[in-house]
């Protein structure tokens, strides 16, 4: 086989195939809806790894699965195999576009304040798939987290979504217990009894852990799920913690905000500029005015 050209390597990278260092073989990156793979999909991937790769599968940081060791000439056959399987997975996930959506297991986690996988699947379908042809100045990463434990690190993504539940204090029901169940449950030590009454400090994480803990109803047993949105987060050689928007939002506000964030990024960022760098150059105040217009 002739030595691969730079153009050949670049071409297949845009299709989700990344060259294995020191070889003319590639890792094919496979994307599912929000990092959730079914047993049938994994069976197809295992067979594809045996047929076209080196028989191994690698999980990526963005919840994709890569099949390493695919020779260049086998790439079309590998693509055709997944297409013929018709089970909802495909090679991709690279380029200056919306990257695969990631989510924590908040849907099933005891700390989860929202259906993270359901929300991520909706974003996957409407944005990763629905806006696959949208060209952006740089890659754009989206993450969904279920609580302030931040397992999925929403604050280091370009658009991070984090489920919260704000406790509602009904101090009239507080009995000033010597051992307050709410105070004991609070991981951020924001809840405490002061002068015989429960108070919630400004350092409350809105994690929702205390909700339902008071047997007398000093904290309402239910609380609406709201979301903290982070914008402009990056990690790696250039690090920037995402800037939290100035207020929590409801679920129905998330996708319109994401639409506006993408539109702002496409309009105001320079070619090759990260979303966070564009925010720092132009100003968070201008971005927020655009997002909440």
C-alpha positions in Angstrom: 0.0 0.0 0.0 1.2 3.5 -0.8 1.9 5.9 2.0 -1.2 7.8 3.0 -1.4 11.5 2.1 -2.2 14.3 4.5 -5.4 14.8 2.5 -6.5 11.2 2.9 -5.9 11.4 6.7 -7.8 14.6 7.0 -10.7 13.4 5.0 -11.3 10.3 7.1 -10.8 12.3 10.3 -13.8 14.4 9.4 -15.8 11.1 9.2 -14.8 10.0 12.7 -11.6 8.0 12.0 -8.4 9.1 13.8 -5.0 7.8 12.8 -3.3 5.4 15.3 0.1 6.9 16.1 2.9 5.4 14.1 0.7 3.3 11.8 -1.6 3.6 8.8 -4.5 2.2 10.9 -7.3 4.3 12.4 -9.6 4.3 15.4 -13.2 4.7 14.3 -15.2 6.8 16.8 -18.8 5.6 17.3 -21.4 7.9 18.6 -24.7 6.9 20.3 -27.5 9.0 21.8 -26.0 10.6 24.9 -23.4 7.9 25.6 -26.1 5.3 26.1 -25.4 2.0 24.2 -27.9 -0.9 24.1 -26.8 -4.5 24.4 -27.6 -5.0 20.7 -25.4 -2.0 19.7 -22.5 -3.4 21.8 -22.9 -6.7 20.1 -22.7 -5.0 16.7 -19.6 -3.1 17.8 -17.9 -6.2 19.2 -18.3 -7.9 15.8 -17.2 -4.8 14.0 -14.0 -4.7 16.1 -13.3 -8.3 15.3 -14.0 -7.9 11.5 -12.3 -4.5 10.8 -10.1 -3.6 13.8 -7.8 -5.2 16.3 -10.6 -6.8 18.4 -10.7 -4.2 21.1 -13.0 -1.3 22.1 -12.0 1.9 23.9 -14.3 4.3 25.8 -13.6 8.0 25.1 -13.9 10.9 27.5 -17.1 12.0 25.7 -18.8 8.7 26.1 -18.2 7.4 22.6 -16.6 4.1 21.8 -13.6 3.8 19.5 -12.6 0.7 17.4 -8.8 0.9 17.0 -6.7 -0.8 14.4 -8.9 -0.3 11.3 -6.8 -0.2 8.1 -7.4 2.7 5.8 -8.8 0.5 3.1 -11.3 -1.1 5.5 -12.9 2.2 6.6 -15.7 2.1 3.9 -16.5 -1.5 4.8 -16.7 -0.6 8.5 -19.0 2.3 7.8 -21.2 0.1 5.6 -21.4 -2.6 8.4 -22.8 -0.1 11.0 -25.2 1.4 8.4 -26.6 -2.0 7.5 -27.0 -2.9 11.2 -29.4 0.0 11.4 -29.3 0.1 15.2 -28.8 3.8 15.9 -25.0 4.2 16.0 -22.6 5.6 13.5 -19.0 6.8 13.1 -18.5 10.5 13.6 -18.0 13.0 16.4 -15.1 15.1 15.1 -14.6 18.6 13.6 -15.5 22.2 14.2 -19.2 21.4 15.0 -21.4 20.3 17.8 -19.6 17.4 19.4 -21.3 14.3 20.9 -23.5 15.1 23.9 -22.5 13.7 27.3 -24.6 13.1 30.4 -24.1 11.7 33.9 -26.4 8.9 35.1 -28.7 11.4 36.9 -31.7 9.6 35.5 -31.1 6.7 37.8 -28.7 8.3 40.4 -30.0 8.9 44.0 -28.7 12.5 43.7 -30.1 13.2 40.3 -32.4 16.2 40.1 -33.5 15.6 36.5 -33.7 13.0 33.7 -30.2 13.7 32.4 -30.3 10.9 29.8 -33.7 12.0 28.5 -32.6 15.6 28.1 -29.3 14.6 26.5 -31.0 12.4 24.1 -33.3 15.2 23.0 -30.2 17.5 22.5 -28.5 14.7 20.6 -31.4 14.3 18.2 -32.1 18.0 17.7 -28.5 19.3 17.7 -25.9 16.7 17.2 -27.9 15.0 14.5 -30.3 17.9 13.5 -27.6 20.5 13.1 -24.8 18.1 11.9 -24.1 20.5 8.9 -23.8 23.6 11.1 -20.3 25.0 10.7 -18.9 26.7 13.8 -15.7 28.7 14.5 -14.5 25.8 16.7 -15.8 22.6 18.3 -18.7 23.1 20.7 -19.2 20.7 23.6 -22.4 20.2 25.5 -22.8 18.3 28.8 -25.8 17.5 31.1 -25.3 17.0 34.8 -27.9 16.0 37.4 -26.6 17.8 40.4 -23.8 19.9 41.8 -21.6 16.8 42.4 -20.7 17.7 38.8 -19.7 14.2 37.8 -20.0 15.2 34.1 -18.2 18.5 34.6 -20.8 20.8 33.0 -18.7 23.8 33.9 -15.8 22.8 31.6 -18.0 22.5 28.5 -19.0 25.2 26.1 -22.6 24.8 27.2 -23.1 23.0 30.5 -26.5 22.1 32.0 -26.8 21.2 35.7 -30.0 20.2 37.5 -30.7 21.9 40.8 -33.5 21.9 43.4 -33.7 24.9 45.6 -35.0 24.1 49.1 -38.1 26.1 50.2 -37.8 27.0 53.9 -41.0 27.1 55.9 -39.6 28.4 59.2 -43.0 28.5 60.9 -42.8 24.7 61.0 -39.3 24.6 62.4 -39.1 23.2 66.0 -35.4 24.0 66.5 -34.5 20.4 67.0 -31.2 19.8 68.9 -30.2 17.4 66.1 -31.7 18.9 62.9 -32.2 16.4 60.2 -31.8 19.0 57.5 -28.6 20.3 59.0 -27.2 16.8 59.2 -28.1 16.1 55.6 -26.7 19.3 54.1 -23.4 18.5 52.2 -22.5 22.1 51.9 -23.1 23.0 55.5 -25.4 25.8 54.4 -28.3 24.7 56.6 -28.0 25.2 60.3 -30.1 26.0 63.4 -29.5 29.5 64.7 -31.3 31.0 67.7 -33.7 28.0 67.7 -34.6 28.3 64.0 -33.4 26.7 60.8 -31.7 29.0 58.4 -30.3 28.4 54.9 -27.1 30.3 54.1 -26.2 31.9 50.8 -23.7 29.1 50.3 -26.5 26.7 49.5 -25.6 24.4 46.6 -29.2 23.8 45.6 -28.4 20.1 45.4 -31.8 19.0 46.7 -30.4 16.6 49.3 -32.2 18.2 52.2 -35.6 18.2 50.6 -38.0 16.0 52.4 -35.6 15.4 55.3 -37.5 17.5 57.9 -40.3 15.4 59.5 -42.2 18.6 60.5 -42.1 20.3 57.1 -39.6 23.1 57.8 -38.2 22.3 54.3 -41.0 21.7 51.7 -41.2 18.0 50.7 -41.1 18.9 47.0 -39.1 21.4 45.0 -39.2 22.4 41.3 -36.2 21.3 39.3 -34.3 24.2 37.8 -31.1 24.4 35.9 -27.8 26.2 36.2 -26.3 26.9 32.7 -22.6 27.4 32.3 -21.1 28.9 29.1 -17.6 29.0 27.7 -15.9 26.3 29.7 -12.8 24.6 28.3 -10.2 22.1 29.6 -6.8 21.1 28.4 -4.0 23.3 27.2 -6.2 26.4 27.5 -8.4 26.2 30.6 -11.4 28.3 31.4 -14.2 27.5 34.0 -17.5 28.1 32.4 -19.3 31.3 33.5 -22.7 30.5 35.2 -25.6 32.5 33.8 -27.0 35.0 36.3 -30.2 33.0 37.1 -31.5 29.5 37.1 -33.7 28.5 34.2 -36.5 26.1 33.7 -36.3 23.1 31.3 -38.3 24.7 28.6 -35.8 27.6 28.4 -32.8 25.4 27.8 -33.1 24.7 24.1 -33.9 28.3 23.2 -30.9 29.4 25.1 -28.7 26.8 23.4 -30.0 28.0 20.0 -29.1 31.6 20.9 -25.7 30.5 22.2 -24.9 28.8 19.0 -26.1 31.7 16.9 -24.0 34.1 19.0 -20.9 31.9 18.7 -21.3 31.6 14.9 -21.8 35.4 14.5 -19.2 36.8 16.9 -16.4 34.3 17.3 -13.4 34.5 15.0 -12.3 31.4 13.0 -10.6 28.9 15.3 -11.7 30.8 18.5 -13.2 28.9 21.4 -16.6 30.0 22.7 -15.0 30.9 26.1 -12.3 33.0 24.4 -15.0 34.9 22.4 -16.9 35.6 25.6 -13.8 37.0 27.3 -13.0 39.1 24.3 -16.5 40.5 23.9 -17.9 40.4 27.4 -20.3 38.2 29.4 -22.7 41.1 29.7 -23.2 41.3 26.0 -23.7 37.5 25.7 -26.3 37.4 28.5 -28.2 40.3 26.9 -28.2 38.3 23.7 -29.3 35.0 25.4 -32.1 36.5 27.4 -33.4 39.0 24.7 
